[in-house]
Amino acid sequence: MSVRVPFCELVRHPKVYENSIVSVAVSYPPMIPYSFTGSCPEGNDSVRIELESEKVRSDSEQMLAVYDKEMDHCWAGAGTIVGKFEAVDRKDDEQQKEVSYKFTILRLDKPEFVISCAESMRTPAP
């Protein structure tokens, strides 16, 4: 079972969630590769985002492609990414010395809310 937290909570209090499976709220469609680090200025640690495997990448891309096609390539939504949050041994990671933690994405859940661009541009009737 995972705990659901905002990504910035992981950055602000990384020791609390270290070596835990966590669910993080995201906006859809997410950028691949995933990037959250610029949105949490109050955290002192940087977080590298990785996918657990090519299967996770493929499954995520396939799911997102269905929404993209159904919404005529213009949509937005909200959902959850589930992953493992863990410390990075900086001695073993020469290329990423500034990275303190990594979030390994285990799965991208179906969006909980989806709206097409056409729906978002409609104005309510008076």
C-alpha distance (Angstrom), angle and dihedral (degrees) to the residues before:
residue distance angle dihedral
M1 . . .
S2 3.78 . .
V3 3.78 132.3 .
R4 3.83 117.4 -127.5
V5 3.80 115.5 -130.6
P6 3.80 137.6 156.8
F7 3.80 111.1 -99.9
C8 3.81 91.2 -118.9
E9 3.81 88.7 59.0
L10 3.82 88.1 61.5
V11 3.80 90.3 51.3
R12 3.83 94.1 45.5
H13 3.82 95.8 46.2
P14 3.81 107.2 20.4
K15 3.82 96.7 156.3
V16 3.82 90.4 61.0
Y17 3.82 92.0 59.0
E18 3.80 100.5 31.6
N19 3.83 112.2 136.4
S20 3.80 91.6 6.5
I21 3.78 133.6 126.0
V22 3.80 105.8 -121.5
S23 3.80 137.0 179.4
V24 3.79 115.5 -137.2
A25 3.80 124.6 -162.9
V26 3.82 112.4 -125.6
S27 3.76 140.2 178.1
Y28 3.79 116.8 -116.1
P29 2.90 136.7 -96.9
P30 3.80 88.9 38.4
M31 3.76 120.7 -156.7
I32 3.80 115.5 -104.6
P33 2.97 114.1 -117.7
Y34 3.77 87.8 43.3
S35 3.76 118.3 -123.1
F36 3.80 127.7 -176.1
T37 3.79 103.4 145.2
G38 3.81 99.6 97.8
S39 3.79 93.9 57.3
C40 3.81 98.9 67.2
P41 3.81 110.3 61.9
E42 3.79 94.2 165.1
G43 3.83 94.4 64.9
N44 3.79 121.3 93.1
D45 3.79 97.0 -157.1
S46 3.77 128.1 69.4
V47 3.79 120.8 -137.5
R48 3.79 126.9 -148.1
I49 3.81 114.5 -146.3
E50 3.81 117.0 -144.6
L51 3.77 137.2 169.8
E52 3.79 115.9 -123.8
S53 3.81 93.3 -134.0
E54 3.78 146.6 -19.4
K55 3.82 87.1 -96.2
V56 3.81 90.1 60.9
R57 3.82 89.3 49.2
S58 3.80 92.6 47.6
D59 3.82 94.5 45.9
S60 3.81 91.1 48.1
E61 3.79 94.0 47.9
Q62 3.82 91.7 47.6
M63 3.81 92.6 50.9
L64 3.80 92.7 47.2
A65 3.83 91.2 46.9
V66 3.82 90.1 59.7
Y67 3.82 91.5 56.1
D68 3.77 91.2 42.2
K69 3.81 91.6 54.8
E70 3.83 94.7 42.7
M71 3.82 91.2 50.0
D72 3.81 95.0 45.5
H73 3.83 92.4 -111.3
C74 3.80 93.8 -61.8
W75 3.79 117.1 94.0
A76 3.78 146.4 113.7
G77 3.77 135.2 -159.3
A78 3.78 148.0 153.3
G79 3.76 130.3 -110.5
T80 3.77 147.8 130.6
I81 3.78 137.8 -79.2
V82 3.81 116.1 -159.7
G83 3.77 119.3 -153.1
K84 3.77 149.4 141.2
F85 3.81 117.8 -94.3
E86 3.79 115.1 -153.4
A87 3.78 143.8 155.5
V88 3.81 119.9 -99.5
D89 3.78 118.1 -133.6
R90 3.79 99.1 -128.1
K91 3.82 91.9 -159.4
D92 3.81 89.4 62.0
D93 3.80 95.1 43.5
E94 3.82 107.1 64.7
Q95 3.83 94.3 165.9
Q96 3.79 94.8 50.4
K97 3.82 104.8 43.6
E98 3.81 91.3 144.4
V99 3.82 92.6 54.4
S100 3.79 114.6 94.2
Y101 3.82 100.0 173.5
K102 3.75 141.4 20.4
F103 3.77 131.5 -149.0
T104 3.80 110.3 -152.5
I105 3.79 110.3 -159.2
L106 3.79 111.5 -134.0
R107 3.80 96.5 176.1
L108 3.76 143.6 -10.1
D109 3.82 109.4 -135.0
K110 3.78 123.1 -142.1
P111 3.80 111.6 -87.8
E112 3.80 114.0 -91.3
F113 3.78 91.1 -151.2
V114 3.81 129.8 23.1
I115 3.80 130.4 179.0
S116 3.79 129.1 177.8
C117 3.80 121.4 -131.8
A118 3.80 88.8 -114.6
E119 3.83 91.3 55.8
S120 3.79 92.8 46.2
M121 3.82 91.5 53.7
R122 3.79 95.6 53.3
T123 3.75 114.2 106.7
P124 3.79 119.2 -139.6
A125 3.80 117.4 -108.8
P126 3.83 114.5 -104.6
